[in-house]
Amino acid sequence: MTSSLPPRPTPRPTSPTVPTATYRLQLQPDFPFSAAERAVPYLAGLGVSHLHLSPVLEAVPGSTHGYDVTDHRAIRAELGGEEGLRALAATARAHGLGLVVDLVPNHMAASPTHNHALRAVLRDGPDSPYARWFDIDRAAGDGRILLPVLPARLPEVRDRMRVADGALHLDGQSFPLRPGTEGLPLPELLDAQWYRLGWWRLARTELNYRRFFTISELIGVRVEDPEVFDATHATIVQLVRDGVIEGLRIDHPDGLADPEGYLERLREATGGRCWTVVEKILTGTEPLPPTWPVAGTTGYDALRYVDGVFVDGVGADELADVYREFVGRAGDRGGSWEATARRAAYEVVTHELAAETAALTRLAERICAADPALRDHAPWALRTAIRELLVRVPVYRFYRTGGEEVLTPEAARGAKAAFAVPEEAAAVDTVRELALGRLGDGPEHRAFRARFAQTSSALRAKSVEDTAFYRYTPLLSANEVGGEPGRPAVGPEEFHAYCLRLSRDWPATGTVLSTHDTKRSADVRAGIAVLAQCPSVWRELLDEVAGVAAPDPHLAWTAWQTAFGFGAPDPARLGPAVMKSVREAGLQTSWTEPDPGYERAVTEFVAAGPGRIPLRAASEAAFALEPHIRAHMLGATLVQLTMPGVPELYQGTEREYRALVDPDNRRPFTVGGADADDDKTAVVRAALALRRLRPDVFAAPDSYLPLTVTGVAAAHCLAFARGRAGEAGQEAEVVTAVTRLPLRLAEEGGWQDTELVLPPGRWVDLLDGAREFAGGAVKPVDLFDARPVALLSRRA
């Protein structure tokens, strides 16, 4: 196979502790370090090399995820503190395992009660030693920080406020008082603080601190400031230097003012000792910036390609037609994916991110006011230009270079179409030049450039992941971070080209199938993806359950498809997931403007229908899909574990794992339960053992070799070899072969004359040691006679 590859990235430091495979554990008060320590022998026996821990720094009490950091100086006490973490590391090391830790540099909990640094800023204002920590726009709000924490307008809650111990208290919340103001009557006391307590609904338009996406409970941290970086990373860096931590997963780097600068500083601080990956969402064929000093991404790009190669593209298009016919205008006007995403972007930038747009407008106004050549742009024109350009950014954000390829002249022309007067549309050119850094390099110019990119990332995440993914739902398995619902299928040639790029450029990148953030686990997605091979069966199933009245057809489609993928009626788990989907979609109800009547109807529908009826057993045609779902599950698992990169298993996924959107997928881990005779567990154990035994085969650059498949059903076999450099070039040592689209394969008459060409040598089947194959042509009907996947190792 031939492919056109882009230039090789700039060489970067190689970590001495590259994992062979990682296993993600969700730490929480119900699963602390001690529980993880008890799981170590089991996980070491499974075959991973590193445990990947969710955030370990001090967080809001009771937090089940740890991303709401409150104190960077301490390891979270609820998990067992630093002593517990070091004990876990020691036990892991005794079993041959290292630790990888999730690091959250972009934000902290905006909790005056628990965040010591924020509390100091609220008490002492600009004179606080922590004043530089947070992205606060003091030019707005009369120099005071808006805290949108009140459950109602101030007059309605004022009687519940009380002053005690130098703080203001309300409903369990505590706010520090500016020194010397404790004795003032309440109205004067409130006006005298460095902050303003406001109704939570004001956050959308009045907020004057940078937050995480649209979550006002998380405040942005300015780690681009060297002092802030040092203070917020000292504990983690020391643990790296002590050998307790060997790898870092960097959460949401796109939220940072200068992601590459941050990563360079982190590499210097850790001495290059860490295997580091970034939670960077790549769109389409967007590459990871080649100069970033990291091993790669956390693997959402790999998820898209692995999922996509098991989707029938023709059937997905047919299913989309069925979807539009079934849903009509009950969804997002029954339109295309692109139209849905664009409408969602306009809604989010206008409403949920109104405060962020206002902050950018204020910056642009100040820059223009200081430049005679730019002085006549009206504030409304700048605001419109900012909005129109933001919605046209086709990726999450751009960086120091490459902005011209994102904010293109074509995008500028589209943005100008929103202006009735051509002369006023010149504001678009000014905003574009500011965002690209072409109008100066002063402090406010740099601030605008960074803030535009940060807002772009928030807009993309909120409008695509949290809105459009819930509005456009022909094939729900495609609606995952980094996915393309409008083009869910990936062909074998495209998959091979992607793997060749990874093997050459990012051989130690992360790969995943299920994570704490996936809306549906890989096994649930497999159950849904099979529907692209049989759109007519899905339509018939919907007809069979039409007697269960749904509030609207879009909900019916989404809920029934979710239930089909989940595989079994379970209203306690399906109900919250479906309710979250309708609130995120915002078509009939939402988190901030709930419709109680509609939500009650949703609950009743799920209880009567998807939560009660076993849809996968509802008909002979549906039940007949089970072997094809199993083939997808096993195929995706084996491909992810043997393709280029460092594979991660999410807790519990070594066996069949059906989970829905959080919090369903963040339940405490239970050790064991994986049957050694179970097909999936057997595949996982065999692949992980091989990776641990032969790291040279999997870790080396340029070690991916697409294999040739010929014959009438060639497209139904995906096969590749992993190798190492030898005297005669790359020598294949391992072969992965899996079945694609088995339902279509059966309908088309089976394998017939199809042959897979194995590399030279004798090949033993690691899933059935009694079987061997000679190099050369082998028939898939023989290779897959026991199971739809094969993992072969060359006999020495």
C-alpha positions in Angstrom: 0.0 0.0 0.0 1.2 3.5 -0.7 0.3 6.7 1.1 1.4 10.3 1.1 2.8 11.3 4.4 3.4 14.9 5.7 6.9 15.9 6.7 8.3 14.3 9.8 7.9 16.4 13.0 10.8 18.1 14.7 12.6 15.5 17.0 11.6 15.8 20.6 12.9 14.2 23.9 12.1 10.6 24.4 10.9 9.5 27.8 12.8 6.6 29.4 9.5 5.3 31.0 7.2 4.8 28.0 4.5 2.5 29.1 3.6 -0.7 27.2 -0.1 -0.2 28.3 -1.9 1.9 30.9 -5.0 1.2 33.0 -7.1 4.1 34.1 -8.5 4.1 37.6 -11.1 6.7 38.7 -10.1 7.7 42.2 -12.8 9.1 44.6 -13.5 8.9 48.3 -15.2 5.5 47.7 -12.1 4.3 45.9 -9.0 5.8 47.4 -5.3 5.0 47.1 -5.6 2.0 49.4 -8.3 0.5 47.2 -6.1 1.0 44.2 -3.3 -0.6 46.1 -5.4 -3.7 46.7 -6.1 -3.9 42.9 -2.4 -3.8 41.9 -1.8 -7.6 41.9 -4.8 -8.2 39.7 -3.8 -5.4 37.3 -0.2 -6.5 37.1 -1.4 -10.0 36.2 -3.6 -8.5 33.5 -0.5 -7.3 31.7 -0.4 -3.5 31.9 2.8 -1.6 32.7 1.3 1.5 34.4 -1.7 2.6 36.4 -3.2 5.8 35.2 -4.7 7.7 38.1 -7.4 10.5 37.9 -6.3 13.8 39.5 -4.6 13.4 42.9 -4.3 17.0 44.1 -6.6 18.3 46.8 -10.1 18.9 45.5 -13.5 19.9 46.6 -14.6 17.5 49.4 -16.6 14.6 48.1 -15.6 15.2 44.4 -15.9 12.0 42.4 -13.6 13.2 39.6 -10.9 15.5 41.1 -10.8 18.1 38.4 -12.0 20.7 40.8 -8.6 21.3 42.4 -8.4 23.4 45.5 -4.8 23.2 46.6 -1.8 22.3 44.5 0.4 22.0 47.6 -1.2 18.8 48.8 -2.2 15.3 47.7 -5.9 14.8 48.3 -6.5 13.8 51.9 -9.8 12.0 51.1 -7.7 9.6 48.9 -5.1 9.0 51.6 -2.8 12.0 51.2 0.8 11.9 50.0 1.6 8.9 52.3 -1.2 6.9 50.6 0.0 7.9 47.1 3.6 6.9 47.9 2.4 3.6 49.4 0.5 2.9 46.2 3.6 3.7 44.1 5.7 1.4 46.2 3.3 -1.5 45.9 2.9 -0.9 42.2 6.7 -0.8 41.7 7.0 -4.1 43.6 4.7 -5.6 41.0 6.5 -4.1 38.1 4.1 -1.2 37.5 4.5 2.6 37.4 2.1 5.5 37.9 0.8 8.0 35.4 -1.2 10.9 36.9 -3.8 13.2 35.4 -2.7 16.8 35.8 -5.1 19.8 35.6 -3.1 23.0 34.8 -5.9 25.0 33.3 -8.4 25.6 36.2 -9.2 25.3 39.8 -12.5 25.1 41.8 -14.0 28.6 42.0 -14.9 27.8 45.7 -14.2 30.6 48.2 -14.7 28.0 50.9 -12.1 25.5 49.8 -9.7 27.2 47.3 -7.1 28.9 49.5 -5.6 31.0 46.7 -9.0 32.3 45.5 -10.0 33.0 49.1 -6.9 35.2 49.5 -7.7 37.1 46.4 -11.3 37.7 47.5 -10.1 38.9 50.9 -7.1 41.1 49.8 -7.9 42.0 46.2 -5.1 43.1 43.8 -2.6 43.3 46.7 -3.0 39.5 47.4 0.1 37.5 46.6 -2.2 35.2 44.6 -3.7 38.1 42.5 -1.7 37.0 39.5 -3.1 33.4 39.6 -6.4 33.9 38.0 -7.6 35.3 34.7 -9.7 38.2 36.1 -10.8 41.1 33.9 -10.9 43.9 36.5 -11.8 46.4 33.8 -15.3 44.9 34.1 -17.5 44.9 37.1 -16.0 48.0 38.7 -12.8 46.1 39.5 -14.7 43.5 41.6 -15.0 39.8 40.8 -18.5 38.6 40.1 -19.2 35.4 42.0 -22.4 34.0 40.5 -23.2 31.8 43.5 -26.6 33.1 44.8 -29.6 30.7 44.3 -31.8 33.8 43.7 -31.5 37.6 43.5 -29.7 39.3 46.3 -32.8 40.7 48.0 -34.4 37.3 48.3 -31.4 35.7 50.1 -30.0 38.7 52.1 -31.9 37.7 55.2 -30.1 34.3 55.3 -26.6 36.0 55.3 -24.7 36.3 58.5 -21.2 37.5 59.5 -19.0 35.4 61.8 -15.4 34.7 62.3 -14.3 37.2 59.8 -16.4 35.8 57.0 -19.8 36.1 55.3 -21.9 32.9 55.5 -24.8 31.8 53.3 -26.3 28.3 53.0 -23.1 26.5 53.8 -21.0 28.8 51.7 -18.3 31.0 53.2 -16.8 34.2 51.8 -13.8 36.1 53.3 -14.3 39.7 54.3 -12.0 42.5 53.3 -10.0 43.5 56.5 -11.7 46.3 58.4 -15.2 45.8 56.9 -16.5 43.3 59.4 -18.5 45.9 61.4 -20.3 47.5 58.5 -24.1 47.1 58.1 -24.8 44.3 55.5 -25.5 46.6 52.4 -22.3 48.6 53.0 -20.4 45.4 53.8 -21.4 43.8 50.5 -20.4 46.9 48.6 -17.0 47.1 50.3 -15.7 43.7 49.2 -13.3 42.9 46.4 -16.1 40.7 45.0 -19.8 40.9 44.2 -22.1 38.2 45.1 -24.6 37.7 42.3 -27.5 35.5 41.1 -26.1 32.4 39.3 -27.9 33.4 36.1 -25.7 36.4 35.7 -22.7 34.2 34.9 -23.8 34.0 31.2 -23.4 37.7 30.5 -21.6 39.3 33.5 -18.9 37.0 34.5 -15.4 38.6 34.5 -13.1 35.7 35.1 -12.1 33.0 32.7 -13.7 29.7 33.4 -13.6 26.1 32.1 -15.9 26.1 29.1 -19.2 27.4 30.6 -18.7 26.0 34.1 -18.5 28.9 36.4 -17.6 26.7 39.3 -14.1 26.3 37.7 -11.9 29.3 37.4 -9.0 29.6 34.9 -5.4 29.6 36.2 -2.6 31.7 34.6 0.1 29.0 34.4 1.8 31.0 31.8 3.1 33.2 34.6 6.4 31.5 35.8 5.6 32.1 39.5 2.1 30.6 39.1 3.6 27.6 37.3 6.2 27.0 39.9 3.6 27.3 42.8 1.0 25.0 41.1 3.5 22.3 40.0 6.0 22.0 42.8 4.3 19.0 44.4 3.8 17.1 41.2 7.3 17.9 40.0 8.8 16.7 43.3 6.9 13.4 43.0 8.3 13.0 39.5 11.8 13.6 40.7 11.3 11.1 43.5 10.2 8.5 41.0 6.7 8.2 42.4 5.2 9.5 39.1 6.5 8.3 35.7 3.9 9.8 33.4 1.5 12.7 33.1 -1.8 13.2 31.3 -2.3 16.9 30.7 -6.0 17.8 30.9 -7.3 20.4 28.4 -4.2 22.1 27.2 -6.2 24.2 24.7 -7.5 26.2 27.7 -4.0 27.6 28.3 -2.8 30.9 27.0 0.3 29.2 25.5 0.0 25.4 25.4 3.5 24.9 23.8 5.2 27.2 26.2 3.5 25.4 29.1 4.6 22.0 27.9 8.2 23.3 27.4 8.3 24.5 30.9 6.8 21.3 32.2 9.5 19.3 30.4 12.2 21.4 31.8 10.8 21.1 35.3 10.5 17.3 35.2 13.9 16.9 33.5 12.3 15.0 30.6 11.6 12.1 33.0 7.9 11.8 32.2 6.0 10.1 29.4 3.6 13.0 28.7 0.4 13.0 26.6 -2.1 15.8 26.1 -5.9 15.7 26.0 -5.9 17.4 22.7 -8.9 17.0 20.5 -8.0 16.9 16.8 -10.6 17.6 14.2 -10.6 15.7 10.9 -7.1 15.3 9.6 -5.7 18.1 11.9 -2.2 17.1 13.1 -0.9 17.5 16.6 1.5 20.5 16.6 4.8 18.8 15.7 6.9 21.0 18.0 5.1 20.1 21.2 7.4 18.3 23.6 5.1 15.4 24.3 4.6 11.8 23.3 1.3 12.5 21.7 -2.4 12.8 22.6 -4.5 10.9 25.1 -6.1 9.0 22.2 -9.4 10.5 21.1 -8.1 10.7 17.6 -7.3 7.0 17.7 -10.8 6.3 19.0 -12.4 7.9 16.0 -10.3 5.9 13.5 -10.8 2.6 15.4 -14.6 3.1 15.7 -14.9 4.4 12.1 -13.1 1.4 10.5 -15.9 -0.8 11.9 -18.7 1.4 10.5 -20.5 0.7 7.2 -20.3 4.0 5.3 -23.0 3.2 2.8 -25.4 2.0 5.5 -24.6 5.0 7.7 -25.8 7.2 4.9 -29.0 5.1 4.5 -29.5 5.3 8.3 -29.2 9.1 8.2 -32.0 9.2 5.6 -34.2 7.0 7.9 -33.3 9.3 10.8 -34.4 12.4 8.9 -37.7 10.8 7.8 -38.4 9.5 11.3 -37.5 12.6 13.2 -38.8 15.2 10.8 -38.5 18.7 12.4 -38.6 17.4 16.0 -34.7 17.3 16.0 -32.6 20.2 14.9 -34.8 21.1 11.9 -33.9 17.7 10.4 -30.8 19.2 8.8 -27.3 18.0 8.1 -24.5 17.6 10.7 -22.7 20.7 9.4 -25.8 22.8 9.7 -26.6 21.5 13.2 -23.1 22.2 14.4 -23.1 25.7 12.9 -26.5 26.6 14.5 -25.2 25.2 17.9 -22.1 27.4 17.6 -24.1 30.5 17.0 -26.4 29.7 20.0 -23.4 29.1 22.3 -21.3 32.1 21.3 -24.4 34.3 21.7 -25.8 32.9 24.9 -23.6 30.6 27.0 -20.3 32.4 26.1 -21.7 35.9 26.0 -19.4 36.9 28.9 -16.4 35.6 27.0 -17.4 37.4 23.8 -17.8 40.6 25.9 -14.4 40.2 27.4 -12.9 39.9 23.9 -14.8 42.9 22.7 -13.5 45.0 25.6 -10.0 44.1 24.7 -10.5 44.9 21.1 -12.1 48.2 22.0 -9.1 49.2 24.1 -6.6 48.2 21.4 -8.5 50.1 18.7 -8.9 53.2 20.9 -5.1 53.4 21.3 -4.5 53.2 17.6 -5.7 56.1 15.4 -5.9 53.8 12.4 -8.4 51.6 14.2 -10.2 54.0 16.3 -13.5 54.2 14.3 -14.7 50.6 14.7 -17.9 50.6 16.7 -18.1 48.2 19.7 -21.0 46.4 18.2 -19.1 45.8 14.9 -16.1 44.4 16.8 -18.4 42.1 18.8 -20.2 40.9 15.6 -16.8 40.3 13.9 -15.5 38.4 16.9 -18.7 36.2 17.0 -18.7 35.6 13.2 -15.0 34.6 13.1 -15.3 32.3 16.2 -18.1 30.2 14.8 -16.0 29.7 11.6 -12.9 28.3 13.3 -13.0 24.7 12.1 -10.8 23.2 14.8 -10.6 23.7 18.5 -8.0 26.4 18.3 -4.8 27.5 16.5 -1.4 28.2 18.0 1.7 30.2 17.4 1.8 29.2 13.8 -0.8 28.0 11.3 -3.4 30.5 12.1 -3.8 31.6 8.5 -4.8 28.1 7.6 -7.7 28.3 10.2 -8.8 31.9 10.0 -8.7 31.9 6.2 -9.7 34.8 3.9 -12.7 32.6 3.0 -13.7 32.6 6.7 -13.4 36.4 6.8 -15.6 36.7 3.7 -18.2 34.6 5.4 -18.0 36.7 8.6 -18.5 39.9 6.6 -21.8 38.6 5.2 -23.3 39.4 8.6 -22.8 43.1 8.1 -25.4 45.2 6.1 -22.9 48.0 5.4 -19.7 46.9 3.7 -17.6 49.6 5.3 -18.6 48.4 8.8 -17.5 44.9 7.8 -13.9 46.1 7.9 -14.1 45.2 11.6 -13.7 41.6 10.6 -10.3 42.3 9.1 -9.2 44.1 12.2 -10.3 41.2 14.5 -8.7 38.6 12.2 -5.4 40.5 12.2 -5.5 40.8 16.0 -6.2 37.1 16.4 -3.3 36.3 14.1 -1.0 38.6 16.0 -0.3 40.9 13.1 -1.3 44.3 14.7 1.3 44.5 17.4 2.8 42.6 20.3 1.9 44.7 23.3 0.4 43.1 26.5 -3.2 43.6 25.3 -2.4 42.4 21.8 -1.0 39.2 23.3 -3.9 38.9 25.6 -6.4 39.2 22.8 -4.6 36.6 20.7 -4.5 34.1 23.6 -8.1 34.8 24.8 -9.5 34.4 21.2 -7.9 31.0 21.0 -9.0 30.0 24.4 -12.6 31.1 23.7 -12.5 29.2 20.3 -11.6 26.0 22.2 -14.5 26.5 24.7 -16.9 27.3 21.9 -16.0 24.2 19.9 -16.3 22.0 23.0 -19.6 23.4 24.2 -21.3 23.7 20.8 -20.1 20.4 19.3 -19.5 17.9 22.2 -22.2 19.2 24.6 -24.9 20.4 22.1 -24.7 19.3 18.5 -23.7 15.7 19.5 -27.1 15.5 21.2 -29.1 17.1 18.4 -27.9 15.2 15.4 -28.2 11.5 16.3 -28.5 9.1 13.2 -25.7 6.9 14.6 -25.0 7.7 18.2 -21.8 5.6 18.2 -20.2 8.4 16.1 -21.0 11.1 18.6 -17.8 11.0 20.7 -15.1 13.6 21.3 -13.1 14.0 18.1 -15.8 12.1 16.1 -17.5 13.2 12.9 -21.2 12.3 13.0 -21.6 13.5 9.4 -18.9 11.1 8.3 -18.8 8.2 10.8 -17.1 5.6 8.6 -13.3 5.2 8.0 -12.1 2.9 5.2 -9.3 0.4 5.6 -6.9 2.5 3.4 -7.6 5.6 5.5 -7.1 3.7 8.7 -3.8 2.3 7.5 -2.6 5.8 6.4 -3.4 7.1 9.9 -1.5 4.3 11.6 1.5 4.8 9.3 1.6 8.5 10.4 1.3 7.5 14.1 4.0 4.9 13.8 6.4 7.3 12.1 5.6 10.5 14.0 4.1 9.6 17.3 4.9 6.0 18.2 4.3 6.6 21.9 1.0 8.5 21.6 -1.9 7.3 23.7 -4.8 5.3 22.3 -8.2 4.7 23.9 -11.7 3.2 23.3 -13.5 4.0 26.5 -12.6 6.8 29.0 -14.2 8.7 31.9 -15.4 11.2 29.3 -16.9 9.0 26.6 -20.6 9.3 26.3 -20.9 5.6 25.7 -18.4 2.9 26.4 -16.9 1.1 23.4 -19.1 -2.0 23.9 -22.2 0.1 23.9 -21.0 1.9 20.8 -20.4 -1.5 19.1 -24.0 -2.4 19.7 -25.1 0.8 18.1 -22.7 0.8 15.2 -24.0 -2.5 13.9 -27.2 -0.7 12.9 -25.3 1.0 10.1 -25.2 -2.5 8.5 -28.9 -3.0 8.7 -30.9 0.3 8.6 -34.1 -1.5 7.6 -33.9 -3.7 10.7 -33.6 -0.7 12.9 -36.6 0.9 11.2 -38.6 -2.2 11.8 -37.6 -2.3 15.5 -38.8 1.3 15.9 -42.1 0.3 14.3 -42.5 -2.6 16.7 -42.1 -0.3 19.8 -44.2 2.6 18.3 -47.0 1.8 20.8 -44.9 3.3 23.6 -45.7 7.0 23.1 -42.7 9.3 23.3 -42.8 13.0 23.9 -41.3 13.5 20.4 -39.7 11.4 17.7 -36.1 12.8 18.2 -36.2 11.6 21.8 -37.7 8.3 20.8 -34.9 7.7 18.3 -32.1 8.7 20.7 -33.5 6.8 23.7 -34.2 3.6 21.8 -30.8 3.6 20.1 -29.1 4.2 23.5 -31.0 1.3 25.0 -30.2 -0.9 22.0 -26.5 -0.3 22.5 -26.7 -0.7 26.2 -28.2 -4.1 25.6 -30.5 -4.6 28.6 -33.5 -2.7 30.1 -32.2 -0.8 33.1 -34.3 2.4 33.9 -32.0 3.3 36.8 -29.1 3.8 34.4 -30.8 4.6 31.1 -33.1 7.2 32.7 -30.4 9.7 33.8 -28.4 9.2 30.6 -31.5 10.0 28.4 -32.4 13.0 30.7 -28.9 14.4 30.3 -29.1 14.0 26.5 -32.3 16.1 26.3 -31.0 18.8 28.6 -27.7 19.0 26.7 -29.5 19.2 23.4 -31.5 22.1 24.6 -34.3 21.5 22.1 -37.2 21.0 24.5 -35.6 21.6 28.0 -32.1 22.5 29.3 -30.1 22.7 32.5 -30.8 26.4 32.9 -34.3 26.6 31.5 -35.9 23.2 32.4 -39.4 22.3 31.3 -40.8 20.1 34.2 -43.7 18.8 32.1 -41.5 17.7 29.3 -38.9 16.1 31.7 -41.7 14.2 33.5 -42.8 12.9 30.1 -39.3 11.8 29.3 -39.0 9.9 32.6 -42.3 8.1 32.1 -41.4 7.2 28.5 -38.1 5.7 29.5 -39.7 3.7 32.3 -42.4 2.4 30.0 -40.2 1.8 26.9 -36.4 1.7 26.7 -36.1 1.0 30.4 -38.5 -2.0 30.2 -38.4 -3.6 26.8 -35.4 -5.8 25.9 -35.0 -4.3 22.4 -32.1 -6.6 21.3 -34.3 -9.6 21.9 -37.5 -8.0 20.6 -37.3 -9.9 17.3 -35.5 -12.6 15.5 -33.7 -10.1 13.3 -32.5 -8.1 16.3 -31.3 -11.2 18.2 -29.4 -12.3 15.1 -27.2 -9.2 15.4 -25.5 -10.4 18.6 -22.6 -12.2 16.8 -22.0 -9.2 14.7 -21.9 -6.9 17.7 -19.4 -9.4 19.3 -17.2 -9.3 16.2 -17.1 -5.5 16.5 -16.3 -5.6 20.2 -13.4 -8.1 19.8 -12.1 -6.4 16.6 -12.0 -2.9 18.0 -10.4 -4.2 21.2 -7.6 -6.1 19.4 -6.9 -3.3 16.9 -6.6 -0.7 19.7 -4.3 -2.9 21.7 -1.9 -3.7 18.8 -2.0 -0.5 16.6 0.7 2.1 17.0 0.7 4.0 20.3 0.4 3.1 24.0 -3.1 1.6 24.6 -5.1 2.5 27.6 -7.8 0.3 29.2 -10.4 2.1 31.2 -11.4 0.4 34.4 -13.4 -2.7 33.8 -13.0 -2.8 30.1 -10.9 -6.0 30.1 -14.3 -7.7 30.2 -17.6 -6.7 28.5 -18.2 -3.2 29.8 -21.4 -1.3 29.2 -21.5 2.2 30.5 -23.3 5.4 29.6 -22.4 9.1 30.1 -21.0 10.3 33.4 -21.6 9.8 36.2 -22.6 6.2 35.0 -19.1 5.6 33.7 -17.4 6.8 36.9 -18.6 4.3 39.3 -16.0 2.9 41.7 -13.9 0.2 40.3 -14.5 -3.4 41.3 -11.5 -5.8 41.1 -11.9 -9.0 39.2 -14.9 -10.3 37.4 -13.0 -11.0 34.2 -13.4 -14.6 33.2 -10.3 -16.0 31.7 -12.4 -18.1 29.3 -14.3 -15.0 28.1 -13.4 -14.1 24.5 -12.8 -10.4 25.2 -10.7 -11.0 28.3 -8.6 -13.6 26.4 -7.9 -11.1 23.7 -6.9 -8.4 26.2 -4.6 -10.7 28.1 -2.9 -12.1 25.0 -2.3 -8.7 23.5 -1.1 -7.1 26.7 1.2 -10.0 27.4 2.7 -9.7 23.9 3.2 -6.0 24.3 5.0 -6.5 27.6 7.1 -9.3 26.2 8.0 -7.6 23.0 8.1 -3.8 23.6 10.7 -3.4 20.8 8.1 -4.6 18.2 5.4 -2.1 19.3 7.4 0.9 20.4 9.7 1.4 17.5 9.0 4.1 14.9 7.9 2.9 11.5 6.9 -0.4 12.8 3.4 -0.6 11.2 3.0 -2.7 8.1 -0.4 -2.9 6.3 -1.0 -6.4 4.9 -2.5 -7.2 1.6 -5.9 -8.8 1.3 -7.3 -9.9 -2.1 -10.5 -11.3 -3.3 -14.2 -10.4 -3.5 -14.5 -9.8 0.3 -11.1 -8.1 0.8 -12.7 -5.0 2.4 -14.1 -7.1 5.2 -10.6 -8.1 6.5 -8.5 -5.5 8.2 -4.9 -6.8 8.8 -1.6 -5.3 9.7 1.8 -6.4 11.1 4.0 -4.9 13.7 7.7 -5.3 13.2 11.2 -4.2 14.0 14.2 -3.1 12.0 16.3 -6.0 10.7 19.1 -6.5 8.2 16.5 -6.9 5.4 14.4 -3.9 6.5 11.3 -4.2 8.6 10.7 -7.7 9.8 7.1 -8.6 10.8 6.8 -10.2 14.2 3.1 -9.8 15.0 0.0 -9.9 12.9 -3.4 -8.6 13.8 -6.4 -9.6 11.6 -10.0 -8.8 12.3 -13.4 -9.1 10.6 -15.1 -5.9 9.4 -18.8 -5.5 8.8 -19.7 -9.2 9.3 -23.4 -8.8 8.6 -22.7 -7.3 5.2 -20.1 -10.0 4.6 -22.7 -12.7 5.2 -25.2 -10.9 3.0 -22.6 -10.7 0.2 -21.9 -14.5 0.3 -19.1 -14.8 2.8 -15.3 -14.9 2.2 -15.4 -16.9 -1.1 -12.0 -16.4 -2.8 -10.6 -13.9 -0.3 -7.0 -14.3 0.9 -4.8 -12.6 3.4 -1.1 -12.6 2.6 0.9 -13.3 5.7 4.6 -12.2 5.9 7.2 -15.0 5.6 7.7 -17.4 8.5 5.7 -19.7 10.8 2.9 -18.0 12.6 1.3 -19.2 15.9 -2.2 -18.2 16.9 -1.9 -16.6 20.4 -5.6 -17.0 21.0 -5.4 -20.7 20.2 -1.8 -22.0 20.6 -2.6 -25.2 18.8 -3.0 -23.5 15.5 -0.1 -22.4 13.2 -0.1 -20.8 9.8 2.7 -20.6 7.2 3.7 -17.4 5.5 1.9 -16.5 2.3 -1.8 -16.7 1.4 -4.2 -17.8 4.1 -8.0 -17.9 3.8 -9.9 -15.8 6.3 -12.5 -18.6 6.5 -9.7 -20.7 8.1 -8.1 -17.9 10.1 -11.5 -16.8 11.6 -13.1 -20.2 12.1 -13.1 -20.0 15.9 -13.5 -16.3 16.4 -13.7 -13.2 14.2 -10.2 -12.0 15.1 -6.7 -13.4 15.1 -3.5 -12.4 16.8 -0.4 -14.2 15.4 3.2 -14.2 16.5 6.1 -15.3 14.3 7.7 -18.4 15.7 11.5 -18.0 16.3 
